[in-house]
């Protein structure tokens, strides 16, 4: 008997999708829902937006898993979908802002100031938030998710060299904001 969903390999889940798609997908959801949500949340910041992008990601996974070829790791493929879904939400928000001149989420500002955490966490969050989008994403993938530059390259579709430079610049800017330089 399996004691934890994390003991099931991605390969087993993908193979299981061919014979019992609902059961396998349930396991995929259980194994990856939280990490996909936080991938989306890092890009979108607000819970509601990240939740929508997470749901859209798993709808796409359900619709396309039978066509997954295994050219990359399943996790990389999944994170790429989540990344693209998050960017789609951002594009819709930008279009709404351009058309109406306003952008409101129930009166909440999209900043990390809303988080009720310790002072240092707030400072770090602000420093990360101040980074350009690409640097922020690379920093999150590398620092928080411990992804290799090769994996990040597959997710973002950019060169490893460029990612390394983005990560270096992000770390330098964060250190400067925190007064650690």
N, C-alpha and C positions, 0 to 999 in steps of 0.2 A: 504494500500500500504506500502511496506517495504521501509523505508528511508535509511537503511544501511545494507550492506551485513553482517555486524557483529552482526546484530540483529537476524539472522537466526542461530539456534543452529546446532551443528554438527550432531545431531541425525536427524534433519529435512533434512539436506543435504544428509545424507546417505540414508534415506528413499526415498527422491526425486530421487536419482540415479537409483532406481529400476523402476520408472515410466517415468522419463525424464532425462536420463543420461547426455546428452549434456548440458542441462540447469543447472543441479545440479553441474556438473564438472566445468562449467564456474564460478559458485559461489564459489566453493572450491578454484579454482585458484585465484580468486579475493581476497578472504579472507586470503589465506595462502602464496601466491607466495612470498611476500616480506620477511616474517619471515623465510620461508624455504631457500630463497636465502642467508639470513644472517647467518643461521645455517651452510650452506655449505661454505660461505665465511670465517667464523671463522676457519674452518679446513683447507681450501685450500688457503686462503689469496688473490690470484689473481682473478680478476673479471671473466675472461674468463673461468677459471676452475670451479668457483662457479656457473656460468651461465649454463655450461654444466651439472653439477651435479644436479642443480635445474630442468632443463628440463628432465633429466633422472628420477628424483624422480617423477615428475608428470606423466610421461609415465607409470611408475610402478603403481602409484595410479590408473590411468585410467584402466589399465589391471587387477588390483587386488581388486578394491573397492567392487565389487559384492561379493567377498569372505571374506570381513572384518567381523569378528565375534563379535567385540565389547568386546573382553577380556581385552582391555586397552582403554584408551581414544583415540579418533580419532587423536588428536594432537600428542599424544605420538607415535602412530603407524606411522603417517606421518613423524615425526622427526626421528624416527628410520630408515625409508627408506632413508631420506636425509643423515643421518649419514653414513649409509652403502654405499650409492652412492659416498659420499665424500671420504671415505676410498678406494673405488675402484679406483678413480682417483689418489689418492696418490700411490696406489700399481702400477698402470700403469706407473706413473712418476718414481718410484723407479726402476722398471724393465728397463725402457728406459735409466735411468742413469747408471745402471749396464751394460747394453749391449753396449752402445755407449760411456760412460764415460763423456757425456755432457748433460746438461739440460738447455734449453734456452727458454724463452718466449719473443721472439722479442727483446732480449737484456735487458729485465727488470729483476731485481733481485726480488725475492719473499720476500721482507721485508716491514715493515710498513713505512719505510723511504719515500716511494713513495707518501704517503698520505700528502696532503697539509692541515694540521690542526694546531691548536695552539700547542705551545711547550709542555704543560702538557699532552695533548692527545698523542703526539708523545712519550713522556717518558712512559706513561702508556702502550701504544701499544707495545713498545719495551720490557717493563718488562713482559707483558703477553706473547709476542712472545718467550721470553727466557725460558718460562716454558716448562717442558716436555709435550708432546702431551696430555696425559691423564689429567694432572692437568689443562692445558689450556682449554680443552673442558669442564671439570667440572666447572671451574671458569666461563666460558661464560654462560653455561646453568643456573647456580645458580645466578650469579651476574647480568647479562644483561637480561636474559629471566625470571628470578624469578621463575624457576621451582623448585619443591620440590625434595628432594633427592630420593624419591620414583619414581617420574617421570623420573629423570635422570637415575636411576637404570634400569628402563624399556627401555630407549633409548639405553644406553650403554651396558646393559647386565652384570652389575657388582653389587656387594653388596653395600647396603647403607652405611655400616660402612667404607668400602674402599673409597667410594666417599667422605664421610665427612673428612676422613684423607687427601685425595687428595686436597680438597677445603682448608682445614686448611694450608697445606704446600704451596699451591699456594698463598694464602693471605699473609703468612709470607714472601715468596720470593719477592712478589710484593712490600710489605712495605719496605723490605730491599733495593731493587733496587731504590726505590723512596726516600730513606733516611727517612722513617717514623717510623722506629723501635726504 
